[in-house]
């Protein structure tokens, strides 16, 4: 049954069938040929259960928050401010790309929105200053991946929903690894540019008065981060309530800056509806597929197979990591999560690994999938914003950052407290 499912899945994805439709078709075919019960009769109840959750309302709200920041141009001021502080490092503007992505990730919750926003702001300036386009675009694509690690994160919400893990604890767990990964990106970029200065670009100097005055541009993003994440960590709001506070805060900030108009609101709502529709259809379809797999005994049989194989906890974990690395080359990230989590997560958690810790490790592997060809979504986003030049530039430029993510995965496995320290303070 598992082999048949994989073949059907790959064939439908290769034929470019929409992901949600692929999951529903796969579930119906498995139900028809492998289940003794007509599970499709429960399809309506299952889909309603999947969508009737207060927690999931946080997804469109966080998307709307990111859309408002994109449409109002708040990210441009953030980029200019960080450029004045970081461009003296070996690599120049490359560090502004990563630093801005880190801050923007703390409010957007989306890797695509982060990469698109930073790319729109940074790429024209990089071309004007004649930066090497490979590492420059690669830094934007990699920096964008931080959007699903640093809270608030839509992908962490999806993981928590599918595994019934505390969202506030997941948000707390993602903060330190996200910041550490951003630091690895900055240090790694500096070392690369010291080794080969031509990959960087001209460093620029700024007066202290310019730097200090530019800090004003960081206030909107930091304020939103404090509102959203602070209200969750202090227990004043649930993730959904915090997302609504974030949207309200973004609108007030944009209005006070004179950047909020009816046209901006309509564009933000339109973008939010499109993205939310895609995500919710995938979640609902995957929920039905998971219902069919569980009812047919696939999860139970796979767990029994691994137990009988005599693999130890860490051997099984390494196998799961390898699985995500390989599948990440071929399957879009959200689809990869909703397809595999209901099967893989129970097995890993049953071996004694913390579900919060595994969620952060999994998100890191999902981040890696965003910048590995041929399906790495952030690569296509940056290339689309770039509007010209070979696609291979973005792919080659992102490869050093894949290595840095692998190093971060090793750190998480060897030192689980990196992810579990902040959640431990919440207990």
N, C-alpha and C positions, 0 to 999 in steps of 0.2 A: 504493500500500500504506500509506504514511504517513497519507494523508487518511482512508482506511478505518479505520485503527487509531484515529485521533483521534475519529472519529464513534462507533465502537463503544465506546470508553472513556468518552466523555462521556455516552452514552445509558445505559450500565450504572451509572455513578455517579449520574446523575440519578434512576434507578429505585431507588437506595439498596441496590444489590446490594453485599454485603460486599467490601471492597477486594481481599482475597486471591482470592476467587472471580472477581471482575472480571478480574484479571490472568491467571488460568488460562484463563478462557473466551476472552479476547482472544487469548492465545497459541495456543490450539487452533484458533480460527477463522482466524487468519493462516496457521497451518501448513496448514490444509485448503485454503485458496484461493490461497495465494501461494507455498508452498514445493513444490519438485519432489520433496522427500524426506519420508517419514512421520516427522517429528521427534518426534511424540508417543510413539513407541516408546522414545525415550531419556528420557522424562519421569522415570521412577523413578531412573535414574542421576543425572540433573541435580539433582533434589530432594535426593537423598542427599548429593551433593557440596556443595550449598548449606548443608546443615545440619550436616555432619560437619566442623566447624571448632572448634579449641580456642579461637580468638579470640572466637567468638560466645558462649561461656560467660560472658564478661564482662557481657553484657547482662542476664541475670536476676540476676546478683550485684549489679550497680549498682542495679537496680530494687529489690532486697531491701534494700540499704543505705538508699535513700531512704524505703522503706516503714517501716523501723524508726525512722528519725528522725521521720517523721510520726506514727506510732502512739504513740511515747513522749513526745511533746510537747516535745522538745528545742528545736524551732524557736521556741516561745513565749518561752523565756528569752533566746534570741538577739535576738528582736524587742524585748523590753523593754530590753535592754542598749543596742542601737543607737539606740533612741528617745531615751534619755537623752543620747546624744552628738550626734545629728543634728537633733533637733526644734527647735533654736534657729534654723535656717536658714529663709529665706522659703519657706513651704510646709509647715513643721512635720513632721507624721507622713508626708507623702509621701516624704520622704527616708529615713525608717525603713523604708518599704515597699521602696524600691530597695536600700538597704544590706543589709537582711536577705535579700532575694532573691539578692543577689550572694554572700553567704556561704553560703547554703543551696545555691546552684548549684554551689559547690565540692565538694559531697558527693553531691548527688542524681542529677545527670546527666540529669534529666528536666525539661522546661519545665512540663508539666502538674502534676507533683508539687510543683514550686516555687510555681506560681501558686495551687494549691489550699491549700497549707500557709500561705502568707503571707496569702491571703484569709481563711482561717478565723480567723487571729489578729488581723488588722488591721481588717477591715470592721466588727465590732461597736464597736471603739474609735473609728473614724472617724465612725460614725453618732452615737455618744454625744457627740462633740465638734463635731458639726454641720459636718463638712467637705463641700465640694462633691463630690457623688457621682460626677460625670463624671471629673474629673481624678484623684480618689482611686482609683477602680476601674481607670482607665486605667493608673495607675502600677503597680498590682499586676499587671495583665495583661502590661505591657511588661517589668517586672522579672522576671517568670517566664520570659521568653524567654531570659534569660541562662543558664538551665539547660542549654541545648544548645550554648553557646559556651564557657563557662568549664569547664575539665576538672575531673573526668571527664565525658565527654559520650557518651551512647548514640548520638546522631546522627553524631558524629565517628567512632565505631567502625564504624557502617554505611557511611559514606563510605570509610573506609580499607579495609574488607572488599571493597567493590565496585570500588575502583580500585587495590587492592594497594599502598596508600600506608602508610607507617610510622605506626602509632597513637601511639607516644611522641612523634614529631615533630609530629603533628597536635595532640596535647594541649599540647605546648609552644607551638605556634603560636597556639592559641586563648586563652592566658592574657592576654597584653597587650591584644589587641583587645577581649576580654571586659571587662577592667577599664576600658579607655578608654571603651567604650560605657556602662558603668555611670556613669562620671564625666560623660559627656555627658548622661545622663539626669538626674543630680543638678543640673548647671549649667543645663540647659534648663528643668527644673522650677522652679528658683529664679528664673530670668529671667521665666518665665511668671507666677509669683506676685508678683514685683515689679511687673510690668506691670499685673496685675489681681489685687490681693490677695484678692478674694472667692473666687477659685478655690482658694486655699490653706485655711488654717485658723488657729486660735490657736496661737501658739508657746508652748511650755512650758519652764519653767526647772527645772534639776536641780542639786543641789549636787555639788561635786567628789567628795565621799565616796560619793554615790549612783552616780556614773559609774564610779568606780574599783572599788567593790564589785561593780557589774554586769558588769565584765569577766570575772568568773568564769564567767558564762553563755556566753561566747564560746569558752572552752577546748575543749569537746567538738567543735564544728564545725572549729575550727582544727587540733585534734589529728588528726581524721579526714582533713582535707585534707593534712596533713603525711605521714600514713601512706600514703595512696593515691597522691597525685601525687609525693610525695618519693621513694617506692620506685621509681616508673617513671622519673623523671628521673635518678636515680642509677644506674639499670641493675640494681638489686637484684631487680626483679620485672617480669614482663610485665604488660600491662593486666589480664589475667584473674587472675593471682596477686595483683596489687594490689587488685583488687575483692574477692577473698576475704579479704584482710587487713582491708579496710575494713569488711566485714560483721562479722568477728570483733571489730574494734575498737568498732563501734557497739553490739554486744551487751554487751561488757564495760563500756562507759561507761553504757549504760542500766541494766545490772545494779547497778553501783556507785551509781547515783542512785536505786535502788529503783523503777525504772519498767519493768522487764522482767518479764513474766509469760507464762504459757502462752497466755493469751488474746491478748496482743499478738503473740506469735510466730505463732499460727495466722492472725490477721488479716493480718499482714505477708506470710506465705507465700501466702495466698489471693490477695491483691492482686498479688503478684509473678507467680503462675501465669497470672492473667487477662491482665496486660499483656504478659508474655513470649509467651504463646500468640498474641496478636494480632500482635506484631512479627515473630515467627518465621514465621508463615504468610505474611505479606506479603513477607518477604525470600525465602522459598523460591519463592513464586509469581512474584515479579519475576525471580528467577534463571532460571526456565524461559522467561519472556517474553523476557528478554535473549538467551537461547540461540537462540530462534526468530528474533529480529530479526537477530542476528549471522549465523546460518546462512543467512538469506534475503538477506543483503547490504545491509540497510537502512543500517547504520552506515557501511559503505564508500561507498555511493551518496550519502549525505548529506554526507559529508566531501568527496567529489568535486564535489558541487554547490556547496558553499561555496567551494572552491578555484577553480572555474571562474567564480564570480560576481565574483572580483576584490576581495573584501573584505580589508582589512588586518587584522592581529591585533587591534587595539583596536576596530575596527568590529565584528568578530565577537564580541568580548567584550561590547561594549555590547548587541549583539543577544541574547546569552545572558542578560545581566542583565535586559533587558526581558522576555524569555521567562519567567523565573522570577517577576518581579513580577506579570505578567498571570496566569500559571497559579496563583500563590499565592492569588489571589482565589477560585479554584474547586476546588482539589484539596488534600486533607489533606497535611500536611507530609511525613510519612514516605513516603506514597505518591508524592508529587511527587519525592522523592529517588530512590527505587528505580526509578521509571519513566524519569527523564530522565538520571541520572548516566551509565549505560553508553553513552548516545548523545552527550551534550554534553561530558562530561569528556575523552574521547579527542581530540575536535576541539580543545578549548581547550588541552590539554596539548601537542598536536602543533604548535601555533602558537608554542611556546616559553615558555608560562606555567608557573610552578612548580606541581606538583600539590598541594603542601601549602598554598601561598598560595591557590590556587583553592578548595580545600576550605574554608578559613576564609571566603572571600568568599561561597561558596555557602551556608554555614551562616548567615551574616548575612542573606542573602535569605530563607532558610527561617524565620529568626526573625521577619522582617517578615510572612511569610505567617501566622504564628500570631496576629497581631493585626489582620489586615485582613479585613473581612466580605466575603462571607457565610459563609466556612468557617473563619475564624480560631478555632482550638480554644481558645486561652487566653481569648478573649472569653466563650465559653460556660462555661468552667470558673469564671471569676470571677462571672458572672451566676448560675450554679448555687449557688455558695457564698453569694452575696448574698441569695438567697431573697426576691426582691421588687424592684419598681422597673422602669422601662422598660429594655429591652436596649439602646436607643439611647444611654443614658448611658455604658455601657462602650465602645461603638464610638466615640462622639465623644471620650471621654476618652483613648482610645489613639492618636488621629490625630497629636497633636504628637510622640509617640514614634516614629511611622513616619517623620516628617521627620528626626528625630535619627538613625535607622538609615540613611536615605539619605545623610546627611552622613558617617556612618561608612563607608559603601560608597565614597564619593568619596575619603576618607582612605586606605582600603586600596588603591585603584587608583593613587593618586598616590604613596603611600609604602608599597610592598610590605614594606619592612623592619619595619614595625610587627608584621607576622605572622611574618616570617622571622628576626628577630633571635635569639630564644631557640632555635629549631631549629638555627641556625648555630653556636651554642655547643656543641651536642651532637655535631657532626661531629668 
